[in-house]
Amino acid sequence: ILTMEEDDFYKKLLSASIGSGSTPKMASSTSYGWTKLSCRGELPQPRSSHCCELINGSQIFLYGGCDSENDFGDIFVLDLEKLKWKRLKKLEKQLSSPLVGQGCVILNKGMKHLNEFLMVFGGWNGKTYSNRTTIFDARFLEIYFPSSSMKRACPPGRKDHCLAYSPFDNKVYLFGGWNPLEWNYTDNRFAEVWSLNSNWEWSNEEFVGTSPCARRGHSFTYVSFPFPCLITFGGVYGYTKFLNDVYALELEKKKWNRIESTGTQPPPMAWHTATLIKNEIFIIGGMLGEEAYNRSIYALDIITFSWTILPLASGSYDISPRCSHSAVSMGEYIIILGGVRKDLIEKPGTTEEKKMDTPGTPTSKKVSEMDKRIGFEEIYVLQPNHFPIDAYLNGMHKRKVIDEKVGGEYMLQRFLQTENVLEPAMTAEAKINSGYYLSKIDLQFSHSYVIPLEPRGASSLDNIKKEKALSKYWNPYK
């Protein structure tokens, strides 16, 4: 039985989806499969509880984490075009301690005239549970410590929390986490929601509705359609209570809604990843309890709140179950890095052993905790089968060549596809009439591409002023 508030939420959801005329195509209607890419360079040590984000469109930033013996404070960048890791020792010198279980989020994402900043908050630093905010400049690879927010109210230190950026109100939201040194079942501090604005001011937000309990190892995902929401799933309450509930935080009304989801629901889990592709949130990995890991990929439709299990294409590579890994989205691709692996070995030399993604052959049934951490010599990609990641990365390289020849900033944009049939893109005449030039290039694939250029008469300076005025952009010098 729905409360009046919950009934209003579902009516609004239905009205928004109908009123839009059409809804985004479901990602799970596309055929997906796993593949792996081999990497070289200065490889990070195997680890879990680290943070990763896509920066500059073609690089993955990795920071911190741990194995069974060490906490890490090192920083790496993976160049996806070259599939080469590089350690950033210069940046590490500005950080005084390791960091484990921190949250991270990208600011100014998609604003091509502004630097992207990666914000990191919290984590275990080897001595205490931190509440420090650190900003990494993705373009120039520099570190800042904004101090204005530190002089005011600030969330208590924690780890295994979630950060999410909301372009709706240009804020970063913090929810959940854990500090076992201060935890008790009557303390609601880790059920609070904090927000950070572009002036680096933290606020303890108040929301109405049915709010979720405190949790850690959950997910917290921003969705803009059919209206701005932050959706949280799963996690663990206290020490042992695993959760599989779904809540939506409606930002415009500042209200929590408990979602009665349908379909094939995931079991209670924590330390999974949640990635938005089109209008579905993909849940990958996660711990189901002591020594039990999630093998399936669950997709939550954000329009109907219905769960499905994503079927993988025949012959797809099968990754080993894991938790405390990281996931990075790039278009329709989800890239999985690191984590703790669930071993399926019964004895050396079995078929199950050969399926595992670990170099070398174990010499005994028991594998050490350190060996269970997943390395970075290979990364795993969930890809749409009609457009493999190799082709995408090759296209990224072609785009840079064109940029160098023609000059300026471009956005490579693939024609939409349904059932492998190319839909017509905007006509050249329409492009010219709307102030865009159209140029086709052959990328040696079975697809066509367009490169929209900047409108005629619009200078870069005008665009910079416009974007700064609209975004109230994030600046760590404030």
N, C-alpha and C positions, 0 to 999 in steps of 0.2 A: 504494500500500500504506500503510495507516494504522498509526501506532505504537500501542502499547497505550494511551498517554495519550489520543491522538486518538480512538481507538475508544471509550474511556470517555466522552469528551465527546459524541460523536454518540449513544451509547446514552442518556445523560442527557437530551439534547435530545429524542429520540424519546419517552422515557418521560414527560417533562414535558408534551409536547404531547398525548399520548394520555391521560395521567392527569388533565388539566384538564377532560376531558369535551367541551370545545369550544374552538376557537381563535378569535381575533378575526377579524372579516371583513377580507378583503384590500382595501386601498385601491384597487389597480389594477383591481378588479372594478367600480369606479365609473367613469362616464364623466367625463373631465376636459378642460378647455380653458383656454387663456390669455385673459386680458382685461387691459386697461390702465385705470388711473385717473389722471385729470389732477389735479395738485396746484398749490397756490398758496402765497403767503407768502414768507418769506425762504429762497429755494432754496439748498441747498448747491451748491458748484461740482462739476462732473463729476469723479469720482474712482474709484479702486480701492484695494484693500488696506486698507479701513476696517473698522469693526466695527459691527454693528447688533443690537439685541435688542428684543423686545416687552416693554414695561413698563406697569404699571397696567392691563393688559387691553386697552387701546385706543390705545396710543401706541408709536411706534418711536423708539428712541434711536439716534443716529448719532454716531460719534466718529472723528476722524482720517482717515487715508488719504493718497493722493497722486495727482498727475497727472505728466506728463512733466517738468514744470518746478518743481513746488512740493510740499512736504510740509505736511500740514495738522494743526493742533491744535484745530480748531474743533469745537463740539458743537451738534447740532440735535435737535429733537424734532418728529416728525410726528404730529399729531392725526388719527387715522384717521376719526373721525366727520366732521370738517370738511375733511379732506384738505388741511390747512394746515401748512406748515413754520414753525418758530420757532427762531431762533438763541439759544442761551443764553450770552450774552457774560459774564454774571456768573460762571458756572462756569469759563469759559476763563481768567479772570484768575488762578485758583488753580493753573493748569497752566503750567509754565515752558517747555514745548517741544512741538513736533509729535510725532505718533506714527503709525507705518506698520507694518502687518503684525502688530498686537497680537492677543492672544486675549481673548475676553470670555465671560462666563457669568452667568446669573441665580442668585442665592441666595435662599432662603426662598420660592421660586416656588410659587404656589398656596396659601400659608398666609395666609388673608384677614385675620387679626388682626395680622400682622407686616409690617413694611416689606419690600418687595423691594429687594435690593441688587444692583447690576450690578458685577461684579468684572472689572477689566482687568489683564492681566499682560503684560510684555515689549513688544517692538516696537522699531523703529528710531526714535530721537528726534532725528535730525539730526546727532548726534555719535558715538553709540555704540549698541550693542545693549543695551537696558534689561532689568533684572530687577526693576523696581519694581512693586508691587501698589497699584492705585488702586481705591477703592470709591466708587460713585455711589449715593446714596440716591434710588430711583426715585420715591418719594412726595413728598419735600420738595426734591428736586433739590439736594442738597448733596454735597460731596466729602470723603472721608476717606482718610488714608494710614495704615493699621494698621502700627504700628512693632514690635509684639512679635515678629512673624515675621522681621523684618529683622535682629534681634539674634542669630538662630540660623542654621542652615544654610539656604541659599536656592539655587534653581536658577540656573545661569549665564544671562546675558542672551541673547536670541534673538529672531527674528521668524519668521512663517509657521508657528507651532506651533498646537496645538489644546488647548483647555480643555474639560472635560466635568464636569458636576456629577452625583454619584451619591447619590440619596436612600437607597440601600441602607445605606451606612455614613456618610452625611452628610459626604462629602469632595468636594473639587474635584481632578480628576486632570489632569496636564499631560503631554503626550507630543509628541515631535518638535520640529521647529524647526531653526534654522540661524543660524550666525554665520560668514560667510565669512572674517572676519579670524582666526578660530581653527580653521577646519575642516581636518581631514585624514582620510584614509580609515581610519586606525587608531584614531581617537578615537570612543569609544562614548557620549560624554556625551549626544548628542542622540538616542540610542536608549533612554535611561533613562526611567522613569516616576516622576514626582514626585506627591505628594499634599499637599493643604493641608486641615487640620482647622479646626473652628469656633473654635479658640483662636489661629488665624492662625500655626500652626506647620507649616513645610514638612518633609516626609520623603522621602528617596530610597528608593522602594519596591523590594523584591526579589520577583520572580515566577519560578516554574518554567515548564517547557514550552518550546515553540518560539516564540521572540520575533521580532518583525519587525526589520528593519534600520532605521537612522536614516533620517528622511525629513522633508520639509517640503511645505507645500501639500496635505496629505492631509486626511482627515476622521476624526472621533473621536466616535462617537455612543453615548449611553447607552440601553440597552433593558432593560426590567424583565421581559419575558416571553420565553421560559418561565422564565428565571432571570436575575439581574442580570449584565449584561455590558457592556463597552465595545467597540464594533466599529470598527476602523480600516480604511480603504480608500484605496488609491492613494497619490499623492504622487510626489515625485521624490527620488532618492538622489543625493547629491553635486551635480554640475552638470548632468548630462544624462540620467540613467537614470530614465525614467518608469516607474511601477509600477501594476499593477492587482490586486495581491494583497489578500486579506481575512483579517484576524485578529480573534479574539474574546478579550478579556481577561476571564476568569471571576473575578469579584470575591470570591466566597465561598471558592474554593479558591486564589486568588491565582496563577492559572495562565494563560499564553498558549496559545491553540490556533490553529494555521493552518487556515483553512477551505477545503475543496475545493468551491467553489461550482459550480453547474451552470447550464444555460440559456444565454441570449444574453448573454455576459459583456461588460462595457464594455472598450474598449481602454485601455492604460495612459494615465493622465491625472493632472493636478495642478491645484490652485487651483479646484476645483469646490466645490459645496456639497452637504451630505448632511442631509436632513430626515426625521425619523421621522413617518409618518402611519399610524395604526393599527398593523399589524404589518409594515410595509414601510419601507425607507429609500429615499428618492427622491434620486437623484444628478442634479444639474442643472448644465449648463455644464462648464467645465474646459478646460485646455490639453492637447492631445495631442502636442505637439512644437512646433518652431519654426513660427509662423504657421499652426497647425492647431488648430481648436477643436471641441469636442463639441457637436453639434446635438441629440442624442437625450436623452430622459429615461429613465434606467434605474431600475428598482425591484428592490430586494433583499428577498426574503421572509426574515424573521429566524427563521422556523420551519424552512423547508426549505433555506435558503440557496441559493435558485434565483433567477436574474436574468431579468427580462423587460424589454422596451422598452415604455414606456407609450404606448398609442395615443391620440392626441388626437382629440377630437370633430370631426366634419366642420364646416368653416367657422370653426374656432378661430383666433384671432389667433396669428401665428407670430413669436416674438421672435428677435432676431438672436443668434447664438452669442457666448458671452462667458466670461471667467474672472475671478478675483480680485474677484468680486461678493460680496454677502451675501444670505442667505436667512433669513426670519423666518416661523415657523409660527404660525397663529392658527386653532385648531380643525383643520378639514380644508383650510385655505387655506395656500398657500406664497407669500409675498411676496418678490419679487426686487428688489434695489436696487443700482444702480451697477455697476461693473466695467469691464473692458476689452473692447471690442467687436471682433469679426472682421468686417471690411468685405467685402462681396460685390460692390462696385461694379467694373464693368469700364470704363465710361465714363459721363459724366453723362447723365441722361435715360433710362437703361435701365429695364426692368421691375424688375430687382434693386434699383436705387436707390430706387424707390418703396416697396419692401417694408421698407426700413431704418427704424429707429426714431430717426432723428436729425433735428433741425430744420435747415432750410436745405438748399441744394443745393451739393455740392462743385464746385469749378471745375476740378479736375484729377483724374487717376486716383489719385495718391498723396494720402492723407489723413494729416495730421500725427498724431503719437502723442497729443498733447493732445486732439485732436478725437475720438480713438478712445475716450476715457473717456466713460462713459454718465452722463447728467445725471439730475436728480431732479424735473424738472417732470412726469414721468410715472413711475408705478411699475407693475410687472407682477405679475399674480396668477394662479397656477395654481389653478383653482377647480373643484369638482364641479358639473357642469352642472345637476343637479337643484336646486341652491341657490346662486345667484349671490352674489358678494361684496357687491353693492349691497344685496340683501335683508338680508344679515347685518348690515351696518353700520347700516341703517335700524332693525333690531331692537335693536341696541345702544343707539341713541338712545331708542327706546321704553322700554327697560329703565331708563334713567336717569330718565325722566319718572315711571315707576312708583315708583322708589326715593324720589324727592322727595315724592311724594304719600303713600306708606305709611310710609317710613322704614326704616332697617335695611339690612343687606347681603344681596343676593340673588344667586343664580347662575341665569342664564337657560339653560334646558336644552331643546333641541329633541328631540322624539320621534324614536326610531330609525326608519330607513327601509330597506326593501329593495325593489328594483324599483319605487320610487315608491309603494309601499303602506305606509301608516302602521302600525307595530306598536303594540299596546296598551301604554300606559305603566302604572305602578302605579295601582291603583284609588284613588279618593278615600277609601274605607273603610280600605284598607291604609295610606294616608298618615296618616290620623287615628289609627289604632291604633298606628302606629310613632312617633307624636309629631310629625307634620308636618301642616301645613295645606296644602291644595291650592288653587291659584287658576289659572283659565284666562284668557287674554287673547287678543284678536284682533289680530294684528300685520299685518293686511291682506295676508297672503301666502296661499298655498294649503296652509299647514301649521298645525298646532296646537302650542302651547307650554305648558310648565308652569313655575311658579316655586316651588321648594321653599323654605319658610321655615324658620327655626331651630326646633329641638325646643322644645315648651312646657316651661317651667320651667328652661331652661338659660340662664343669664345670660352676657353678653359676657365678664364677668370670669372666669367658670368656664372658658369656652372659651379665653381667653387663657392662663390658667394651664396648661390641659391641653396646648395646642399647644406652649407653651414647654418644658414638661416632656418631651414626646415628641420634640421636634425638636433640643434642645440648639442653639437657634437661633443664627444668625450675627449678631454685634453688632460693628460697627467701633470701638466705644468701648473694647473689651477691650484 
